[in-house]
Amino acid sequence: MAAYAETTTLVDKQRLEPGGLSICTFTVNLTNYNSTLAAITDITDHFQTNGIKTVICDSVSDEGYWQIWVSASNAFKAFKAAATEQDDDTDHGQFNAIVIGYIKQ
């Protein structure tokens, strides 16, 4: 079983208030899904510790799979059908994510 692998690119970052609340948009390409999950530091490194408040992502990837953000793991969990987790070592595909939270100063 190969490791969870992804490429995440910051598309835009907009600060909403002086206290650091911001909206960031990312493109995520989850090239090798693994159910053990791994923190996506390309997202979390932009935010304060526990600073991510919500993550909204495309409902379906370009490969036709679903994904949700798991705050406890700071990673996306992938599904191939309703409530059926995607198989390990699968190319999940690309999707967009909007992250709202407190960025690092």
C-alpha positions as CSV (number, residue, x, y, z in Angstrom):
1,M,0.0,0.0,0.0
2,A,1.5,3.3,-1.1
3,A,1.3,6.5,1.0
4,Y,-1.4,9.2,0.7
5,A,-0.1,11.5,-2.0
6,E,-1.5,14.9,-3.2
7,T,-0.4,18.1,-4.8
8,T,-2.1,21.2,-3.5
9,T,-1.8,24.6,-5.0
10,L,-2.8,27.9,-3.4
11,V,-4.9,29.8,-6.0
12,D,-5.9,32.9,-4.0
13,K,-5.8,34.3,-0.4
14,Q,-8.0,37.2,0.8
15,R,-7.9,38.6,4.3
16,L,-11.4,39.5,5.5
17,E,-10.6,41.4,8.7
18,P,-7.5,42.8,10.5
19,G,-7.6,39.9,13.0
20,G,-6.5,37.4,10.3
21,L,-9.8,35.8,9.3
22,S,-9.3,34.9,5.6
23,I,-10.6,32.9,2.7
24,C,-8.1,30.8,0.7
25,T,-8.8,28.8,-2.4
26,F,-6.8,25.7,-3.4
27,T,-6.7,23.2,-6.2
28,V,-6.1,19.7,-4.8
29,N,-5.0,16.7,-6.9
30,L,-5.3,13.6,-4.7
31,T,-3.1,11.3,-6.8
32,N,-2.9,8.3,-4.4
33,Y,-5.6,7.9,-1.8
34,N,-4.9,6.0,1.4
35,S,-7.4,5.5,4.2
36,T,-4.8,6.2,6.9
37,L,-5.0,9.9,5.8
38,A,-2.1,12.4,6.1
39,A,-2.2,16.0,7.0
40,I,-2.1,18.3,4.0
41,T,0.5,20.8,5.1
42,D,0.2,22.8,1.9
43,I,-3.2,23.9,3.3
44,T,-2.5,23.8,7.1
45,D,0.8,25.7,6.9
46,H,-1.1,28.9,5.8
47,F,-3.2,28.9,9.0
48,Q,-2.7,29.3,12.8
49,T,-2.8,26.2,14.9
50,N,-6.4,25.2,15.1
51,G,-7.1,28.2,12.9
52,I,-9.1,26.4,10.1
53,K,-12.8,27.0,10.8
54,T,-14.4,25.3,7.7
55,V,-13.4,23.7,4.4
56,I,-15.8,23.6,1.5
57,C,-14.8,21.5,-1.5
58,D,-16.3,20.5,-4.9
59,S,-18.8,17.8,-4.4
60,V,-17.2,15.5,-7.0
61,S,-13.6,15.3,-8.3
62,D,-12.7,15.2,-12.0
63,E,-12.5,11.4,-11.6
64,G,-16.1,11.3,-10.3
65,Y,-15.3,10.6,-6.6
66,W,-16.6,12.5,-3.5
67,Q,-14.5,14.0,-0.7
68,I,-14.9,15.6,2.7
69,W,-12.4,17.4,5.0
70,V,-11.6,15.6,8.2
71,S,-10.5,18.2,10.8
72,A,-9.0,15.7,13.1
73,S,-6.6,14.6,10.4
74,N,-6.3,17.8,8.4
75,A,-6.9,15.7,5.3
76,F,-9.6,14.8,2.8
77,K,-11.4,11.5,3.2
78,A,-12.5,10.1,-0.2
79,F,-15.6,8.1,-1.2
80,K,-16.5,6.1,-4.3
81,A,-20.2,5.8,-3.6
82,A,-22.6,6.8,-0.9
83,A,-20.9,6.0,2.4
84,T,-18.4,3.7,0.8
85,E,-14.8,4.8,1.3
86,Q,-12.6,4.8,-1.7
87,D,-10.1,2.0,-2.1
88,D,-6.5,2.6,-1.2
89,D,-4.0,3.3,-4.0
90,T,-6.6,5.0,-6.2
91,D,-6.1,8.2,-8.2
92,H,-8.9,10.2,-6.6
93,G,-8.5,13.1,-9.1
94,Q,-8.5,16.9,-8.8
95,F,-11.0,19.2,-7.1
96,N,-11.2,22.7,-5.6
97,A,-11.4,23.7,-2.0
98,I,-12.2,26.9,-0.1
99,V,-10.8,27.2,3.3
100,I,-12.0,29.8,5.9
101,G,-9.9,30.4,8.9
102,Y,-7.3,32.5,10.7
103,I,-4.1,32.8,8.7
104,K,-0.6,33.1,10.2
105,Q,0.5,36.7,10.6
